[in-house]
Amino acid sequence: MVSVSDVAEIPNIYGFNGKYKKSDFYWVLSFYVKGKAIPGLFATQNEEVHRLLKRPIAGIYSMSNLISFEPYVDSTIREFLKQLDSRFVQTRNVCDFGKWLQMFAFDVIGEITFSKRLGFLESGDDVDDIMENSWNYFYRAAPVTQMPWLEYVLAKNPILQYLRITKISPIVAFARTRLHEKEEAAKTHQKSGPDADLHQNRDFLTRFMEVASKDPATPPWAINAWATSNITAGSDTTAIILRTIIYNLLKYTESMESLRAELDSRPELSDIVAWKEALTPPYLDACIKEAGRMHPPFALPYERVVPPEGSVISGQKLPGGTVVGMPAWVVHRDYETFGYDADSWRPKRWLECDALQKRKMENALLTFDAGHRSCIGKNISYLEIYKLIPTLLRDFELQFADPGGCEWHVENRWLSRQTGLNVKIKRRSPAKSSEEKL
Ligand code: HEM
């Protein structure tokens, strides 16, 4: 795989014309059941299948639709803050905040997709070991994506597939149950689930079902594939950005002070900060962009295959079939684009530059990839992040539990099952209607 860091090549490799197809890296990440591939929006290498899956639902993820999902996010934020208050503020217990942010991210995408949280926040624990399975899956899959033939040997050859007793993942099982509930409710013209009335049932699943009923070409497996991919693609990723923001704000106290000052200067912010309010504070926006730049959740290069006629990339001729990929972790530290302090957390870089420089930096951000296979859920994750961070930091004081600070040691996670982002939490000020909020 030829690793490319030249920012100028982004439109070439990841253009909207889709000339560079996804490599076998994605085959490793595709799901097989009993020897058959289950097509998914993210992993499919087949552009026809991708079109079939994306066209009917792209509009649901659009910016103009976003506000209609806001009540679901509000409801999960409310539960998150309530749990923090009762489990950590009142008891003064140390909180593994990395874990709680991940539980928030799972539950909020569950609520947006199914009108029902997966239950992490209420239980305070890893429901059905979903987080543990996700960790184990990527721990195994990441090295194998670099040697796709190994996947054939270890998992996706016909003999092993035949012998394997397939265990349905808890996320797929959860999606199936919700789909079944909705179908039953539709038959009896009832609204489904305990929270059904709450948001007039405009969750993703309802919209997916509407789309499928209008288009007879929709394959029967599509609704499940769409719903499941929301959870698998949209939970860990969002959690990683949330952790990065909190970690860096705790580490660089002057940065936290700047954000607090900005939030405190806006007493008009709603109890749960509204999406339209969250878009205006500039330092908040800069922190979120800087987190996506410093610690893009998708850490391996987005691999693509050079089209059959070959290509010239950064002055080098590459024959058709060569696998190329741009790693966001390298591109985001390009000194010429982001400045000579690109290795450091400095949100102000997004505020001090002129409009031209800002556009240049934004165009070089690969947090969500670029072009026609870029993230369909970007707006949804922004909705969650732009609302949670200001609401949380305005009302709660967080500090590292260890006064010496905190360095993440991911490798220890195998032993401890903890993320290591341990914090103590206090209420900041009795916000005007905190009682009501909790
Ligand atoms: C901070 C949060 C997120 C990050 C950093 C992120 C990142 C990405 C990236 C880098 C890709 C493209 C990967 C590639 O080219 O190989 C992608 C694709 C995708 N993401 Fe996200 N994502 C996030 C949140 C979400 C959410 C919330 C959803 C669903 C609601 C979602 C659903 C998808 C899907 C379905 C695809 C495949 C799109 C396609 O191929 O057309 N993502 N994401």
Residues whose N, C-alpha, C, O or C-beta is under 5 A from the ligand:
A	BS01	HEM	L41 F42 S229 N230 A233 G234 T237 T238 I241 P297 F298 Y302 L366 T367 F368 D369 H372 R373 S374 C375 I376 G377 K378 I380 S381
